Amino acid sequence: MIEARDIHVAKGGRQILTNLSVKAGAGEMLVVIGPNGAGKSTLLSVLAGLLKPDSGDVQLDGRDIAAISSRELAQRRAYLPQNPVCEWPISVERLVALGLGPTLPVFGGFAPSQDAAISAALAATDLTARRDQPATTLSGGEFARAMLARAMVATPDILIVDEPVTGLDPRHAMEGMARLSGYAATGKLVIASLHDLTLAARHATRILALKDGCILGDGPVSQTLTPGLIWDVFGVRGELRGQGPHAAVDLISTD
């Protein structure tokens, strides 16, 4: 269970998050939606324990996340930022292996269990053929998939991902979201920010809608992605059709 209580964050004199509280637990696929500048990335950084709020606190299983050692936190949760970069020409295999963090050997090869985990993560993200290729030579979409593999390779209890399918072609975006929701279904907690409302509707167990650093909606897909909320959050007319894997959000107009 991760819980943020009365979170306030300000940057450059601007309030980014205001009096925000949210709780999520194992088995949930919590998708955070909102327009650019709504505070989604800031919220995810706070929940990951990477950004200390100006006030309020985050609890992980009843413990203040700020009091948990970086090593233990790295073993419990993985975080994938928006627009990650890799400046060193390490192999894709090594890039993914970095997700093993505290258990990764400094020198030499991988343990059999580590090699198996890396191979599985590469296969799941359609990157087996790129295993020995320098990560700096991947396309943008391939690199995004490699970073998702890195985040998931150690099977953390909590996976926090910021815009994980940005830049992916339709097939890999759909496969990536299916993998994330499937991961949550195994009893893990997945928190993801998304701009694609149809993918959010198909895979979320719960939607958290932000605007101007405040929560405008929080609940199951059918109760949250209403025409009224879509208008209030994004300023466009839209409606949800279907449910589950057949759900889609039709955006109609800005009038």
C-alpha positions, 0 to 999 in steps of 0.5 A: 500500500502506498499513500500520499497525504495532503501533498503540496509541491511548489516550483518557481513560485507556482503551485504544482500539487495542492492538498493532494491525497491518494492511496493505492494498493496491490493489484491495482492499475492506477492510471493518472490522466490530465493535460500538460502541466497538470502535475502528473509527473510531479505526483509520480516523482513524489509517490516514487520517493524521488521528490520530497513535497513541500508539505505532506508525506508519503507512506509505504506500507505504513512507513514514511517513504523518506525514512526507507533506505535507497537500497530497500526502496530500489528493491521494492519499487521501480520508476520509469521517468518520462523521456529517459536518456542513455548517453553511453553505448552499453548493450541493450542487455546491460541497459536492461540489467541495470534494473536489477540494481542492488543485486547486479554484479559489478564485474563479470557475467550474470547469475543464471537467474539474472540472465533468465530475467533479462532474457524474459524482459527482452522477449516480452518487449520484442527486443531479443534480436537487439540484445547485443546492440548498443542502446544508443543506436536504438530507435526512439520506440525501441529505446522506450521498450528497453527502458520499460524492460529495465523497469520490470526486469526485477519484478518490483512490488511497485512499478511507477511509469511516466508516459510509458508508451509515448513514441511507440507504434500502435502494436507495441503501445498496446502490447506494453499496456497489456503487459503493465495491466497483466503485471498488476493482475499478478498482485503488483501495484502499477501507477502510470501516467497516460495521455491516450484515454482509450488505452487508459480505459482499456487497462486501468482498474482505476483512473485518477484525473488531475488538473492544475495540481488538483484531483478532479476525479478518482474511481473506476473507469466507467464512473470516472471517464464521463463526458463531464469529466473529460470536458472539465479536465481536457476541454474537449467533448468526448465519451466512453464506449464499451468496456475492458479490452473493447473500450474506446474514448471518442473525442468529438470537438472542443465546442 
